[in-house]
């Protein structure tokens, strides 16, 4: 098929070349007439270029031409050389200004030569068309024969396949049905069954593998059930431990907040001079006690927030706050520790800082 395609492509190419030959010859005749009209010998140079293209095309056709066609091509080449001689004479007459003589030479010698060349070129083109038509008919005939042979082969193949399939189908169908029923039981969670296939071929090996798979699945299912029971018991214990932890945190936070609230209350009353005037040197330590007490109260509240975090309900109290307030709170919390260590705690906040946005309580 590929060779036929190559042959047909080559035939198409040769037909195209023969048509190019006709076109090139017509262009030479046209260019000669135009040169006489414009009375310019330089216009005849286009005829020479077209002649070169004509000769190149003619040589390409001659490469694989039969002997009879080669003889015609040789006649074309001889006539073309004579025509080029006439074109050169016409160019000389045009250069000398003898337009009438050049026109007469064109009509009496060049035109008959080109017409004879055109007749020969038409014969070559006709031969190429006939060769391509013959080749196409031959290829079509070969294709029809191939189609008939392939059709017969297909029919025979189908018949043989049907007969062979009918003969051996049950040897495949029965094991497949047994395996299908077995797999249906396995899919339903029934691992006790086995698939019985008497064949000693691939189906027998497959049945053995299926039975081994069923036993392994039964073992894994039992282990999974045992693991699930263990996990359920463990989850129950974890839930009980989590509940006990929550109760402990609630009780402890209540026990811690009760005395702490009393401390904060008494501190505030002292600072408000309810028990008399407070010396100036005690006001700052009392203020630190109040600040750290409030901070400790927030920490106790944060302990309660652990349950909220575990439940995914943790909320932030977002708002604007001053950096100076945060630094002051932290300083008050750490000043007593620094005093015990004999360390001077110095804080510095850039003035005119803009308010920040966030949860100020959780920063301290």
Secondary structure, 3 states (H helix, E strand, C coil): CHHHHHHHHHHHHHHHHHHHHHHHHHHHHHHHHHHHHHCCHHHHHHHHHHHHHHHHHHHHHHCCCCHHHHHHHHHHHHHHHHHHHHHHHHHHHHHCCCHHHHHHHHHHHHHHHHHHHHHHHHHHHHHHHHHHHHHHHHHHHHHHHHHHHHHHHHHHHHHHHHHHHHHHHHHHHHHHHHHHHHHHHHHCCCCCCCCCCCCCCHHHHHHHHHHHHHHHHHHHHHHHHHHHHHHHHHHHHHHHHHHHHHHHHHHHHHHHHHHHHHHHHHHHHHHCCCCCCCCHHHHHHHHHHHHHHHHHHHHHHHHHHHHHHHHCCCCCCCEEECHHHHHHHHHHHHHHHHHHHCCCCCCCCCCCCCCEEECHHHHC
